[in-house]
Structure formats: structure tokens, C-alpha cells
Amino acid sequence: MDKQYIDKMLLEMDKDLSKQGMSRRDALKLAGLSGAGLLMGTTTASAEEEKIVKSNAKGKIVIVGGGLAGVSTAARLTLKLDNPDITIIEPEKTSVSYQPGQTLVAAGIWDEEDIIYQRDDFIPEGVKVISERAVFFNPQENQLTTDKGQVVSYDYLIIAMGTQLDFERIKGLEEAGRALSAGNNDKLLDALGDSICSIYTSAGSVKTWEIMQKYIAQAKSGKKTKFVFTHPDTPLKCGGAPKKIVYLTNSRLKEAGARENAELTFYPNGGAMFGVPEYHDAIVGQFKREGIKHHYRHNLIEVDKENKIAVFDAKWQEKGPWDPVMKDFEVIPKHEKKRVAYDFLHIAPANIAPREIGESDLGSAKGWIPVNKETLQHIRYLNVFSLGDIAQVPMGKTGGSVRKQYKVLVDNLIALMDEKKMTAKYAGYTVCPLITDIGTVMLAEFDWTVKPTPSFPLDPTVERWIFWLMKVYALKPMTMYGMLSGRA
């Protein structure tokens, strides 16, 4: 881990703590985090490295995707293999940029340069990089082809391509096309204009802050201002992010003394705020406390930019006639288009698998990579593994999920290479540091049990300042200098 970066992070955190009249050690004791070495300025990397047993397994490993999931996996493999042969296929030079920080950029807390990182600064020594895009997969022949026509063979394939942001499915935004979180998104920003924004790209986060300030100023001037936020009908990377930007906008409005002139409304496609009931209840309570409105089962399908109208497909159910066979009333699904006026519109776009995967034998009917949810091994091609946003596992499209997945994947891949039984299992753990205000975070941790699985001896449904410190100061270095080194 980069000591200079950690020292800077700790200095900033200590300044924040001093405003509360508290030392770092006292804060950690308060949170029950006395063993959190990262926040104390130490790491267990050297101790963990001593525990690593290297394998002399041989094989050509190709990783498609050079983001957090792909590079962390490559780094872990270089630690655990004597003579690794690893190639990463990734065209974007900023693919490792820190996506969880985009919400903080969108609220004016961080700058874009705080989250942009260069891929090649994190590529492990000895790992080859092909700066092209994989466009055709031939798993029967253990080959793939890049957009420049290069044919790449492999013994083992790891797919960590992430998702695409499908703005083009929204009528009125067809010209926005599909986007990626990193890279040049000028086409998308031009299509969205100056009243619509999205934190799902780094440049989009910068634009979100600009637009947010514009409409906060409008509310402050005394004009009633409508802030509308959406959540799509697809699986979504960081499912908490659409709510985080609601909370952060609310916080900035209060800070500006403009909240009474602002109406904030959240339109999620689903029928709950969160898949875990305890966190759902907490969020509903927070929305009620803050006067934030919400309407379930609304999916954004159209935008009239000229007239500032968002069109939702609103769904509900009605009781139908009595069914004498089932001895119950039938349930009749209903839906209608609902037109909603906005001044500020934040879109959480549909997340979909890349076309190259959906059109290949590797993808499922919906395009995701079908894997055993515990071993992360492909269900048909046993020399193929997948992790991160593109892997078809329940829940967990977050960096916190990847942190658990990549070590499981590496252990199982090496076991396969050594012709041993795969024993490592991913238990579905994921974490969402849900920012509820500037200064408080509810740390939502859970797994496939759909129950809170807190790491700390604290009520996980309570918003806490100590978790704000963790979000703002600790999680980025743990990710960038811990996970991307293969150790955290």
C-alpha cells in the first residue's frame, strides 16, 4: 500500500476527527473497530503474504476486463503462482478508476481527479496487456478474437467485463447509446443536456454536481423545484447508488437553506427500497424523516427533454374474479404511462451485459455469465470463470462483492489447474455504504441469507459518522492499494 497516500488520508481524517474533539483511536474504540489496522495507518499485507503458499501449476490464463475485478484477480494470481502466464484484455486506459467515489464527486465532496487512475500503474509485473476489446468468443476452441482481429488462445479464461449502461432504450435518449463507466462519454453527456444527469460515469458525476448546483440555486431563489430520481428494471451495479444521490441532493439543499422549495421524489422500479427487509425499513424511515417522496414499481421509459417530462411505466395489481379451482381471487396485473414533470432528473440507467457476451455461447439468455454461485466456475465450460458485475450470481454487483469473489476464484482456479477439488466458496457477501447525509453512512452488509451480516458490533440499520469516515477516507486506499495488489 502506498504509504504517502495513506499518510495523506490519515491526516485528512484526523482533521475531521479533531472538529469533533476526538482522536482517531477514540473514534475507533467508539465504533468497536480497535482492530481496523487500515484506519490506524497499518496493514496486514506482509502478514498475509507470509501465509500464501505458491503453486507451480502451469497454464495460459486470459482475463477479459481490466477493471477492479480483473486486475485484482491478476494480482492475486501472481502472488500465488510460481511462474504465472497471465494476459489482460482491456482497451480503456482508466479502467481501474475508483467508481464508488462517483457519488462523492456528484455531491461536490471530491473532484474527478480523486477517482481517476491509470490502468497501467496497477498491472502486476509480468502480466501482459492487450489494449483491445474482445468481440468474439469461441470457448469450444479456447480462443477469442479482439476488435483488431487478434486471435488469443487460452487454457483458462476469466471474464470480468462489467456491464454496459443502456441509455438508448429510453425513448428520447436514443442518441445517447450505450456507455461504459470509464472512458470518453461526451456523446452521452451531450445527449442528456443540462437538466438530466447520471452518476454512473465519472464525467457524468462532474456534470451531476454542476446541474445540482444550478437547481439548488433555483430553489434558493424561491422557485419551487422538482428533483426526480430513477431506478431501472435491471440488475444494477451498486444498487444503493440511486438512493445515495437522493440523500446527497437533500443534504446539499438543506445546507443551502433551499430545502423548503424543493420536492424530491424517488421512482424505483421494484416494490421495496432494499432487498433486505431491515435496511428497507430503515430507508423508508429516513425518507419519511427527510420528507422525500417515493413511488414503487415505476420504470423510466421515455424523456421529453424539451418539456421536461419523464414518462414512467407504472405497474400495480388489482383483484380479479374468484377462481373456484384455486379457491382464491385472481390477480390482474395493470400498468399505465405516468408523466412526471421535473426540473432536475437523475437517471440510474439499465445495466446490461455487453453484446459480445450475450451473443456468445458463454452468455445466458439475458447475457450474463452463468456460473456456480459459490465456486464462480462457468456451468458449461469448466475452464472458464467469472466475477464482478457480469457474473450471474444473486445480488452483489458491488466492489465489496468483488473483494470476496476474487480470492475464491483464484483459489478454485489454482485447484483446478492442480487437478484438486475446488473447496473455496463465495457466500454472497456484499456491502453498500449507504450515504444518508454528508457526514453519515448506514453500512448495509448482507449475503444470500437476505439478512444483515454486520462486521462490527453495532446496529447496522443506524446511520453513523464513523462509517462516513470509513467511506470517505479508508475504502478507497483499501481498494486501490489493497485489492489491486491482490492482498486486501
N, C-alpha and C positions, 0 to 999 in steps of 0.2 A: 504494500500500500504506500502511496506517495506521501512521505512524511510532511513535506511542505504544505501540501493541500490539507492534510489532517490538522496541522497546527493552525492554519488559517481558519478552518471550520470551527475548531475548538475555541479560538479567540472570539469569533463572532458569537458563538453560543454563550460564552462566558459574559459577554456584554449584555446579551438578552437576559441572562440569569441575574446579573447584577442589578438590573432595573427592578427585579422582584425581591432584592435583598437576599439572594440565595446563592450559595456556592454550587458548583457542579456536583460535588459529592452529596450534598444535602438533597439536591433535586433528585438524584438517582435513588437515594435511600427512600425518599418520599414515594417514588414510583415502584419501589421494590426491584430496582434494576441494578443492585450493587455489583452484579457480576457482568454487566454490559461493558466489556472491555473496549469496544469501539468508542463509546461515548467518553470513556476515561482516557482515551488517547493511546490505547494499546490494542493489539490484535493477537489472535491466537494462530496466525498463519504459520509461524515457524513450528509451533507445537503440532499443528495438523500435518504439516509436511513430513514430520518425522514418522507419523503413523502410516503414511502412504506406502503401500507395497507395490512395487513396479512389476509389470508383466512383460514377458518377452514375446507376447503374441504379435503376429505379423498380419498385415493386410492393408490394402489401399482404402482409406476412408475418405469419402467425399461428403462435405457438408454444404447443403444448398441453403443459403441465408447467412448473412454476416452481421446480424444484429446481436442483441444481448444473448439470446438463446444459442445461436450458432457459435459465437466467439467464446462464450463461457464453456461450452462443450469442448471446443477445440483446445482451450487452455487446460481443461481438466484431463483430457486425453494425453496431452504432452507431459503432464505430471505423472501419469500412471502407466505409460508405455515406455519401454526401454528405447525403442527405435521407431517412433511414430511416423507414418506416412499419411499426412492429412492435407487435403485441399479444400479451401473455402471458395464457393462461387457466389460472388456478391458484387453488383455493379455500382452501388451507391457508396461514395467515399465517406459519408457521415452516418452510416448505418448504425453505429453504436451510440448515437446521441441519446441523451437521457430523457426518454419520453415521459416518465412520471412527473418531470418538472414543468411540463407544458401548462398544467393548471396554475402553477405559481407565476409563470410568465404572463398568462392571461389575466392575472389579477394585479399585475404591476409589482410583484414581490421580487421576482428575479428578472434578469434580462435574457435575451435569447442566447447570448454568448455563454451564459451559465449552464446551458444544456447541450451545446453543440460540441461534439467530439469527433475526431478523425479516426476512421476505421483502422488505418494502418498503424496508428500509435498503440493499438491494443492487440494486434495479431501476434500470437506467440512465436517465438523464434523457431524457425524450421518449418512453419506452416506456410504452404503455398496459397496464393490468392489469384483467382481468375476474375478479373473485373468485368464480367459479362453476366448476362441473365440466362438462367436455364429455362428453355422454352419447350423442349420435347423430352419426354421420359420413356425409356424402353427398359422396364425392370426385368423383362424376360431375358434380355441380353446383358443386364447390369451396365447399362450405358445411359447417358443423357447427352443432349445437344444444346449448345448455347445459341443466343441470338446472332452470333457472328459465325455460326457454322462449326464451331469446335466440338468434336465428339470426345466426351470424357467417360472413361471406363472406371469402374469401382468394384471393390469386393464388398464394401459396406457403405450404405447410404444413410445419411441423417438429413431430414427435411425440417428446416426451421425458417420457412419463408415468411411467416407472419400473415397478415391479412391485407386486403385492399379496401379502400374507403369508397363506397359506391354512391357517389352523389348523383350520378347520371340517371338513376332510377327515379329521382324526384322530378316530376313534371315542372318545367320552368327552369330547371338547372341542368338540363341535358348536356349543355356545353361544358359543364364542369368535369365531366368524365369520371374516371376512377383515379384515385390518388393514393399515394403512399405517405406514411407519416414523415419520412425523411426525404430530403432532396428538394428539387425545384418544384414549387406548387403555385407558380404565378398564374397559370391557367385557371386553377381552382379559385384563387383569391379574386381574380378579375370577374369570374362568373358569379361569385357571391355578392359582390358590390359592397356598399358602405353601411348596410344595415343588418346584414347576415354574416355570421361568423361561426367558426368551429375550432375547438382547441385540439382537434385530432391531428394537426400537423404543427411543426414548430413555428413556421411562418404564420400559420393561422392563429396561433396563440398570441403572437405580437399584434396581429390585426384585431383580435378579440379585445385586447386591452385598449387599443385606440378607439374602437367602436363603443366599448363600455363607457369610457370617459366621456364620449360625446353625448350619450344618452343619460348619464348621471348628471351632466351639466344641464341638460334639458329639464330633467326632473327638479333639479335645484332651482331653476329659474321660475318654477311654479307650475309648469305644464304637466298634466297627467301623462305618464309614460308607461307603455306596456312592454314588459320584458317576458319573452316566451322562450321556453326551453323544451327540447325534444329528446326522446329515447327511442331507438328503432326497433323493428320486429325481427332482428337477427341477433345471434350471439355477438358480444361486444367486448373488445379489449378494454380492460378496466371499466367494468360496469358501473362503478361508483362515480366515474368522471362526470357524466351528465348532471349528477346532483352536486358535485363539488363546485362546478361553475355557478350553479344556482346560489349556493351558500356564499361563495366569494363575491358575487354581484351584490347580494343582500348586504354583506359586510361593508363593501365599498359605498353603497348607498347610505347606510347608517352613518358611516364615517363622514360623508359629505353633508349630512343633515338633509338628505333628499328622499328619505325612505317613504315619507307620508304621501309623496306624489308618484310613487312607483307601484305598479301592480306586477308581481312576479307569479308566473303560472308555469307549472311543470306538466308536460304531457308524455307520460311513459306508455309504451305500447302494452306492457304487461298489466297484471292485476294486483301488483304489490310493489312496494318501494325497494324491497330486497328479498332475495330468496331464502334468507334465514329469518324466521319469524321474530326473534328477539331484536335483530337490527331493523327489521321493518317497523316494528312498534316504536323503536327509539326515533327513527327518522320521521315517522308520522307526528310524533310528539314535538320534534324540533320544528317541523314545518308549521304546526299549529302555533307554537310559541312565537315564531317569527312572522306569522301572517302570510305565509307562502301558500298559494293555492295549488291544487293538483287534480288531474283528471286521468283516471286509468283507461287503458285499452284505446289509446289514440295513437295512430301511426301516421307520421307525416308522409303525404303522397304528392303534394304539389305546393309550389310557392308562386304567388303573383307578386313579383318584385315591385312592379310599377305602383300597385295599390296597397302594398304591404299587407298581404293576406296570406296566411298559412292555411293550407287545406289538409285536414286530417281524415283518415278513415276511422270513424268512431264505432266501436263494437259493443254490443250488450246482448243479454239473453232475456227471453220472455217465456212465461209459462204457456204451454200449448194445451191441446186436448188430453183427456185421460186415456192412458194406454192400458186396456184391460189385461193384456198379456203380461206386461212388466209391472202392472199394478202401481203405476206412478204417472204423473203428468209428463208429457213430452217437453223437452227444452228446445225452443226455437231460437237459433242464432239470428241476430239482427245487426245491421250496420248502416251507416249513412255518412255522407260527407259533411264535415263540420268546418265552417270557415271562421278563422280566428284572426282578428286584426293584431298587428304588432308594430312596435317601433324598433325594438331590438330583438332579433331572432337568433338563438344559438341552436345549431343543428349537430346532434350526435348522429353521424351517418351510419347507414347499414354497413356492417363489416362482412366481407365475403372472402372466400379463398381465391387465390389467383386462378385465372382461366386455365393456365398451363397444368395445374393440378386437377381441376375439375374435369378436364378433357382427357386426362391420362388414366391408365389402369391403376395408378396409385391412389386416386381420389375416391371418396364415397359419392353417393348420389347427390349430395349437397356440396361436394368439392373438398371437404376436409379430409385429412389423412386418418383413416380408420386404424386405430392402434389398440392394443390391450391397455386398458386404462391404468394398470398397475406397473407393467413392465415397459410400456411405451414402444413395444415392438409391433410392427405392421401385422395385421391379422392374416394377410395372404403372403406377403413377401418377407420371409423371416430374416433377411439380411438388411432390412430397411427399418429405421426407427424415426420417430418424430417427436417434437416437443414444442412448447410455446403456443402461440395463438393459433397456428394452423392445425395442431393436433386435435383430433376428435375425442376429447375427454370431457366429462361433465364439469361445468363451471370453470373457473380458474384461468381466464385469459389475462393474467397479470404477471408482472416481474416477480412477485412473491411466489407464484406458482413455479416459474422457471427456476427459481433458486432451489426448490426441492427436486424438480424434474431432472435437471441436467446431471446431477450426481447419480441418480437412479439409472438414467440412460447409460451413462459411461460405465457404471459397474456391470450392467447387463450386457452391453456390447462387448466388453472385455471378456466376460464369462462365455459369451457365445464364441468369440474368437479363440478362447482357450478350450472350447468344447466342454464347458462345465455348465451346470444348471444355473439358470438365472434366478437369483434369490432376492435382489433388490426390488422394493415395491414403492410406488408412489401412492400415498394415502389420500390424495386430493386436496392437500393443504393449499390454501391461498390466503392472501391478506389484502385488505383495502384500507389504507389510512384515509378515512373519510373526513376531509376538511369541512368543518361545520361553521367556522368563523376564522377570521385572521387572528390566530392565537390559540385555537382549539382544534383537536382532531379526535374522532372516535375510531379506535383501531379495531376494525372488523376482521377478525380471524375466524376461519371456519374450514371444514373439509366436507367429504361426501356424506358425513352423518347429518349435514344441514343443521349443525349445532355450533354455537360459539366454541372456539378452541383457543382461549387466550393463552399467550405465552407468559403473561405477567399476572401477579396476584391482585388483580384489580377488576372491578366490574367493567366488562368490555363494552357495555352499552352507554357508558358515561363519556362525554367529551372531556378531554384533558389537555392542559397546556404542555405537560411533559411529552405527550405524543406529538404535539406540534413541533417541539424541539427535535424530536427524532425524525419527523418528516422533513423538516427544513435543513437540518444540519447533518444527520447521520446516515440516512438511507442512500443518498447519492454516493458518498465515498464508499459505502459498503458495496454498492452496485458496481461503480466504475473501477474501483481498485481492489475489490474483494471478489465479486462474481467473475468479472472479466479476467481475473488472474487464475480462475479455476479453484479458488480456495474458500470463498465465503459460502 
